[in-house]
Every structure is written in structure tokens, then in C-alpha cells.
Amino acid sequence: MVKTAVMVSGGGTNLQAIIDSHIFGEIKNCELAAVISSNPTAYALSRAEYAGIPAHVVDAGRYTNRASFSEAAHRKLSELEIELIVLAGFMHILGPPLVKAYQNRIINIHPSLIPSFCGPGYYGLRVHEEALKFGARVSGATAHFVTNEVDSGPIILQKAVDILPDDTPFTLQRRIMEEAEWKILPEAVSLYCEGRLELDGQIVRIKGARDDGSAS
Ligand code: GRF
């Protein structure tokens, strides 16, 4: 069982998708060992509690800079002997020492098809505002490994979602969460925990993938 921590900052709908998939046996070989929130009032903490997962707070507001916050998170993760970190609606950039210590062991979900609408400053509604402003016909979500360059790590899974003519940033955000994020994040976690992800530089190969590239 891979000892996994889910790091969150807000409502925790992606966390909920992971919890539900885990309960239904769709995430294999994974122990949901901890939820760590950067925000003491995040609803994600209640979701963890209802699911019986130990919840911890490393309050970003108590640290003066990214490095000291990241160090505190690192201490907590080491203390809990975490093997895999999942960033699920986590609104902070982790410092290089933590990213190095957990190289290819941190999975993030981003609400666009990387390399579009991603990188520094592209989070929350801004991602969807930019996709709409650009007139894109499709967007989607990407589950990827975290490196020091924001949203640039090896891609594990992607799922496309159509952009509709009357979409607003809110409707698009919601549809991308429902149709893409909540599906591919749990799937990526399972693939990792089952030992089915193989890295070849920037390329992730999925062991046992079908010829069309789909995972199962
Ligand atoms: C949404 O903005 C989603 O697009 C992004 O994280 C937010 C969801 O957060 N990836 P949460 O999982 O409900 O906390």
C-alpha cells in the first residue's frame, strides 16, 4: 500500500473524488494516510473527517514566505512517512527541496490541457477566463507530476472537455471538474500506486495501457 497524502486548500471536491473512488475500490494499493490543508477553515478538512482520514493543517498564513511554508509541509510529510503526495485544489507552489525529495512522487491536477492555459498565475477561474478569451473550442484537465517549473512536469493523463458557446468561466470550471478532473485524478493516483507509471524523461509510459493509449 502506498502511503498517500492529499494536500488541499479549499472545498475539496477533488479530494472527495479520490475518497469516493477509493471507497469503490477503483484506486488500488493506496492508503489515504493524511489530508494536509494549507487553510485552517477549508471544507476539505470536514470531508477528510467524515471519511475517517487523519486531517492536518499547515497554515500558509502563518509563514512569511514560500520556502518556510514548504519546509513546514515537508516536516509534516516526513513525520507521517508519506510516499506519494497528491495536490488536489492546492493553491501553493512547493519549494525546490520538497519537490526534489519527492521527485516523481507528487501528482497535481490542472484544469486545462497542458501546455495551454497553464504556468505561473494560471489558477482558479483565470485559467477558464483565458481559454474563453482565446476562443478555444476545447479545454480539459491534466494530471501530471510536479517539477520546479509550474505545470511543466511529465503528463500522466489528460481529458478534453468541449467549450460551449454560452460558457462562462464558472460553467466551464464546473464542467471541467465534473467531466475531467474528478475522473483523471483518481485514475492517475491508482496508476501510480499500482506501479504502472514508467518515466522516460518527460514521457510517462503506462504499463498495460491499451493500444489507443487509454489506461485500463
Ligand atoms: C478548481 O478550481 C479546480 O479547477 C482546481 O481546483 C479547484 C477545485 O478545488 N484544480 P477543490 O478540489 O474543490 O478544492
Residues whose N, C-alpha, C, O or C-beta is under 5 A from the ligand:
A	BS01	GRF	G10 G11 G12 T13 N14 L15 A88 G89 I109 P111 G124
